[in-house]
Amino acid sequence: MKLATVTHDSSEQTALVIDDGKRLVMLSRAYQALTGQKSATLATMQGIIDGQGSARQELDRIAEARPEEAIVDASEVQWQAPLPRPVQIRDFGCFMDHFRNARARIQEIAVEEVELPAIQLERPLYYVANRLTVAGHGAVVRWPRYSTLRDYELEFACVLGRGGMDIAREDAETHVFGYTIFNDFSARDTQLEEISTGLGLSKSKDFDNSNVLGPWIVTSDEIGDPYKLQMVARINGEEVSRGTTADMDHTFADVIAFASTSTPLEAGEVLCSGTVPTGCGMEHGRFLEPGDIVELEVTGLGILRNQVVA
């Protein structure tokens, strides 16, 4: 099941995506058509996530019936991030070859000479992203005036359907509601300045529309094995990056178990994979120019498209 948040008739609404994204079933309208009542649960994506089994029953009923009066063409909507107001966003480093490639580029040495800190190999380390700078498919990313080294990052993410603390690794993936694509836009010149201080990331990752999710969330039952997906990035239609989720050194089970250690996680949190190897300009030396259109495609998760402007 593919679930989206869109703007339609001047209001933010949830929708069931059908026909490969060409049409949508507006959930609140569909529920009212079938029952004569309104559903608070289906009004927002967070409500659907929190509703768990009862929400899924309502969704299954709508998916089967598909009342015609609730169906709209995708051209009639504006896509939002599927979860417009995430409870939290944590971005992990799950692909070690991404870091090796990036460090090799910075140091201008061969990849095989790069050694990562042992802690990075042992733990899926992360930073907390700004959950208030989220955008969706089709959004324009206006690059901050303090940066001229513009970069994309090809990632995907899981959305938690259940929270918890000290979650066991073997139970972790039962907490996943679904998966989506994530583009972690990065001001690389600013990032290099920031990491030299040892204080971590700030304005290199924190600007308007810098965290892009979408185009929709695919529920975990539909995606099956999340570690067999192809990941591709294109700039202005030209392929520039290709990778696979099979190369993750830390899985989402590792991520959930680690993040929940002595820390309560909540339903509606977004946990991101980090960049797939070759999945950013830093690794291969091609950065973005004003006007460029970036497309990220992940098997089964759709295509996430955004334009970068000055």
C-alpha positions as CSV (number, residue, x, y, z in Angstrom):
1,M,0.0,0.0,0.0
2,K,1.3,3.4,-1.0
3,L,0.2,6.3,1.2
4,A,0.8,10.0,0.4
5,T,0.0,13.5,1.8
6,V,-1.0,16.0,-0.8
7,T,-2.6,19.4,-1.1
8,H,-6.0,19.2,-2.9
9,D,-8.8,21.7,-2.9
10,S,-6.5,24.1,-0.8
11,S,-6.2,21.6,2.1
12,E,-3.7,19.0,3.2
13,Q,-5.1,15.5,2.8
14,T,-3.9,11.9,2.9
15,A,-4.3,9.7,-0.1
16,L,-4.0,6.1,-1.3
17,V,-1.7,6.1,-4.4
18,I,-2.9,3.9,-7.2
19,D,-2.1,3.3,-10.9
20,D,1.7,3.8,-10.4
21,G,1.1,7.3,-9.0
22,K,-1.2,8.5,-11.8
23,R,-4.3,8.6,-9.6
24,L,-5.1,8.9,-5.9
25,V,-7.9,7.9,-3.6
26,M,-8.5,10.7,-1.2
27,L,-8.9,8.9,2.1
28,S,-11.2,11.2,4.1
29,R,-13.6,11.6,1.1
30,A,-13.5,7.8,0.5
31,Y,-14.3,7.0,4.1
32,Q,-17.2,9.4,4.2
33,A,-18.5,8.0,0.9
34,L,-18.5,4.4,2.3
35,T,-19.7,5.1,5.8
36,G,-21.4,8.5,5.8
37,Q,-19.1,9.5,8.6
38,K,-15.8,11.3,9.0
39,S,-12.6,9.6,10.2
40,A,-10.2,11.5,12.4
41,T,-7.7,8.6,12.1
42,L,-7.3,9.0,8.3
43,A,-7.1,12.8,8.3
44,T,-3.3,12.8,8.8
45,M,-0.4,10.4,8.2
46,Q,0.5,10.5,11.8
47,G,-3.1,9.6,12.6
48,I,-2.9,6.6,10.3
49,I,0.4,5.5,11.9
50,D,-1.0,5.9,15.4
51,G,-4.2,4.1,14.5
52,Q,-2.2,0.9,13.8
53,G,-4.6,-2.1,13.2
54,S,-7.9,-0.2,13.2
55,A,-6.5,2.3,10.7
56,R,-5.3,-0.6,8.5
57,Q,-8.8,-2.0,8.5
58,E,-10.2,1.3,7.2
59,L,-7.5,1.5,4.6
60,D,-8.1,-2.0,3.4
61,R,-11.8,-1.3,3.0
62,I,-11.1,1.8,1.0
63,A,-8.5,0.1,-1.2
64,E,-11.0,-2.6,-2.1
65,A,-13.9,-0.3,-2.7
66,R,-12.1,2.7,-4.3
67,P,-15.3,4.8,-4.5
68,E,-15.1,6.7,-7.8
69,E,-16.1,10.1,-6.2
70,A,-13.0,10.0,-4.1
71,I,-10.5,9.4,-6.9
72,V,-8.5,12.3,-8.4
73,D,-5.8,12.6,-11.0
74,A,-2.3,13.2,-9.8
75,S,-2.1,16.3,-11.9
76,E,-4.7,17.9,-9.6
77,V,-2.6,17.7,-6.4
78,Q,0.6,19.2,-5.0
79,W,2.7,16.5,-3.3
80,Q,3.8,17.1,0.2
81,A,6.2,15.1,2.3
82,P,4.2,11.9,3.1
83,L,4.8,12.6,6.8
84,P,4.9,16.4,6.8
85,R,5.7,16.8,10.5
86,P,7.8,13.8,11.5
87,V,8.1,13.2,15.3
88,Q,11.9,13.1,14.7
89,I,14.4,12.5,11.9
90,R,17.6,10.7,12.5
91,D,20.1,10.2,9.7
92,F,22.4,7.2,10.1
93,G,25.6,6.1,8.4
94,C,24.8,2.6,7.2
95,F,26.9,2.4,4.1
96,M,30.6,2.3,4.9
97,D,31.8,2.6,1.3
98,H,30.1,6.0,1.1
99,F,32.4,7.3,3.8
100,R,35.5,5.7,2.3
101,N,34.7,7.2,-1.1
102,A,34.0,10.7,0.4
103,R,37.2,10.6,2.5
104,A,39.2,9.4,-0.5
105,R,37.9,12.3,-2.6
106,I,38.7,14.8,0.2
107,Q,42.2,13.4,0.8
108,E,42.8,12.7,-2.9
109,I,44.1,9.2,-2.2
110,A,43.0,5.7,-3.3
111,V,39.9,4.3,-1.7
112,E,41.7,1.2,-0.4
113,E,44.0,3.4,1.8
114,V,41.1,4.9,3.7
115,E,40.5,3.4,7.2
116,L,37.4,4.3,9.1
117,P,37.3,4.6,12.9
118,A,36.4,1.2,14.5
119,I,33.4,2.8,16.3
120,Q,31.9,3.6,12.9
121,L,32.1,0.0,11.8
122,E,30.6,-1.2,15.1
123,R,27.7,1.2,15.5
124,P,25.2,2.9,13.2
125,L,26.0,6.4,14.3
126,Y,23.7,9.2,13.4
127,Y,22.8,12.9,13.7
128,V,19.4,14.4,14.4
129,A,18.1,16.3,11.4
130,N,15.7,19.3,11.5
131,R,12.2,17.9,11.3
132,L,10.8,21.3,10.6
133,T,12.6,21.7,7.2
134,V,10.9,18.8,5.5
135,A,9.7,19.0,1.9
136,G,8.1,16.6,-0.6
137,H,8.2,15.5,-4.2
138,G,8.2,18.4,-6.6
139,A,9.3,21.0,-4.0
140,V,11.9,23.6,-5.1
141,V,15.0,23.7,-2.9
142,R,16.3,27.3,-2.7
143,W,20.0,27.0,-1.9
144,P,21.2,29.1,1.1
145,R,23.2,32.1,0.1
146,Y,26.2,31.1,2.3
147,S,27.0,28.0,0.1
148,T,28.1,27.4,-3.5
149,L,28.9,23.7,-3.2
150,R,25.5,22.1,-3.6
151,D,25.0,18.3,-3.2
152,Y,22.3,15.7,-3.1
153,E,22.3,12.4,-1.1
154,L,20.7,9.2,-2.4
155,E,19.1,7.6,0.7
156,F,16.0,5.7,1.8
157,A,14.3,5.6,5.2
158,C,12.0,3.6,7.4
159,V,9.1,5.2,9.3
160,L,8.4,3.8,12.7
161,G,4.9,2.4,13.3
162,R,5.5,1.6,16.9
163,G,7.8,3.1,19.5
164,G,9.7,1.6,22.4
165,M,12.9,1.7,24.3
166,D,15.7,-0.9,24.4
167,I,14.2,-2.7,21.4
168,A,15.8,-6.0,20.7
169,R,17.4,-6.4,17.3
170,E,15.4,-9.5,16.5
171,D,12.1,-7.6,17.1
172,A,13.2,-4.3,15.6
173,E,11.7,-4.5,12.1
174,T,8.3,-5.3,13.5
175,H,8.3,-1.6,14.6
176,V,8.5,-0.4,10.9
177,F,5.4,1.1,9.4
178,G,6.9,1.6,5.9
179,Y,9.6,3.0,3.7
180,T,10.2,6.1,1.7
181,I,13.0,7.9,-0.2
182,F,15.1,10.5,1.5
183,N,17.2,13.3,-0.2
184,D,19.6,14.8,2.4
185,F,20.6,18.0,0.6
186,S,24.0,19.2,1.8
187,A,26.0,22.4,1.6
188,R,29.4,20.7,1.3
189,D,31.6,23.8,1.6
190,T,29.9,24.7,4.8
191,Q,30.0,21.0,6.0
192,L,33.8,20.9,5.6
193,E,34.1,24.0,7.7
194,E,31.8,22.6,10.4
195,I,33.4,19.2,10.8
196,S,36.8,20.7,11.2
197,T,35.6,22.1,14.6
198,G,34.7,18.6,16.0
199,L,31.3,20.0,17.0
200,G,29.2,18.2,14.3
201,L,26.9,19.4,11.6
202,S,24.7,22.6,11.7
203,K,24.0,24.9,8.7
204,S,25.4,22.5,6.2
205,K,22.3,20.4,6.7
206,D,19.8,22.8,8.3
207,F,18.1,25.1,5.7
208,D,14.7,25.4,4.2
209,N,13.5,22.3,2.4
210,S,16.8,20.5,3.0
211,N,15.2,17.3,4.2
212,V,13.1,15.8,1.3
213,L,10.9,12.8,1.8
214,G,8.7,11.0,-0.7
215,P,7.0,10.7,-3.0
216,W,5.0,8.4,-0.6
217,I,5.3,5.8,2.1
218,V,5.2,2.2,1.0
219,T,3.9,0.0,3.8
220,S,6.4,-2.7,5.0
221,D,4.1,-5.6,3.9
222,E,4.2,-4.4,0.3
223,I,8.0,-3.7,0.1
224,G,9.0,-7.2,1.3
225,D,12.8,-7.4,1.7
226,P,14.1,-3.9,2.0
227,Y,17.7,-5.1,1.3
228,K,17.2,-6.0,-2.3
229,L,16.4,-2.6,-3.7
230,Q,18.2,-0.7,-6.5
231,M,18.9,3.0,-5.9
232,V,19.5,5.4,-8.7
233,A,20.2,9.2,-8.9
234,R,19.8,11.4,-12.0
235,I,20.7,15.0,-12.6
236,N,18.7,16.5,-15.5
237,G,17.8,13.0,-16.7
238,E,21.4,11.7,-16.7
239,E,22.3,8.9,-14.3
240,V,25.0,9.9,-11.9
241,S,24.7,7.4,-9.1
242,R,23.7,3.8,-8.7
243,G,23.7,1.5,-5.8
244,T,21.8,-1.2,-3.8
245,T,20.4,-1.5,-0.4
246,A,22.1,-4.9,-0.2
247,D,25.3,-3.0,0.6
248,M,24.1,-1.7,3.9
249,D,26.6,-2.5,6.6
250,H,24.1,-1.7,9.3
251,T,20.5,-2.7,8.7
252,F,17.4,-0.9,10.0
253,A,17.2,-3.6,12.7
254,D,20.6,-2.5,13.8
255,V,19.5,1.2,13.6
256,I,16.4,0.7,15.7
257,A,18.1,-1.4,18.3
258,F,20.9,1.1,18.6
259,A,18.8,4.3,18.6
260,S,16.4,2.9,21.2
261,T,19.2,2.0,23.6
262,S,18.2,3.9,26.8
263,T,16.2,6.2,24.6
264,P,12.4,6.0,23.9
265,L,11.5,6.0,20.2
266,E,8.1,7.0,19.1
267,A,5.7,6.1,16.2
268,G,6.2,8.6,13.4
269,E,10.0,8.9,13.7
270,V,11.9,8.7,10.4
271,L,15.2,6.8,10.5
272,C,17.3,7.3,7.4
273,S,19.9,5.0,5.9
274,G,22.6,7.4,5.0
275,T,24.0,7.7,1.5
276,V,24.4,4.7,-0.7
277,P,28.0,4.4,-2.2
278,T,28.4,6.8,-5.2
279,G,25.2,8.4,-4.1
280,C,26.3,12.0,-3.8
281,G,28.4,14.5,-5.7
282,M,31.1,14.5,-3.0
283,E,32.0,11.0,-4.0
284,H,32.4,11.5,-7.8
285,G,33.0,15.3,-8.1
286,R,29.8,16.4,-9.7
287,F,27.9,19.0,-7.7
288,L,24.6,20.7,-8.5
289,E,24.1,23.9,-10.3
290,P,21.1,26.3,-10.0
291,G,18.3,25.0,-12.1
292,D,19.3,21.3,-11.9
293,I,16.6,18.7,-11.4
294,V,17.5,15.8,-9.1
295,E,15.7,12.5,-9.3
296,L,16.1,9.7,-6.8
297,E,14.6,6.4,-7.6
298,V,14.4,3.3,-5.4
299,T,12.9,0.0,-6.5
300,G,9.3,-0.1,-5.3
301,L,9.4,3.3,-3.6
302,G,8.9,5.5,-6.7
303,I,10.8,8.6,-7.9
304,L,11.5,11.6,-5.8
305,R,12.1,14.7,-7.9
306,N,13.2,18.2,-6.9
307,Q,14.7,21.3,-8.5
308,V,17.6,23.3,-6.9
309,V,17.6,27.0,-7.5
310,A,19.8,29.9,-6.3
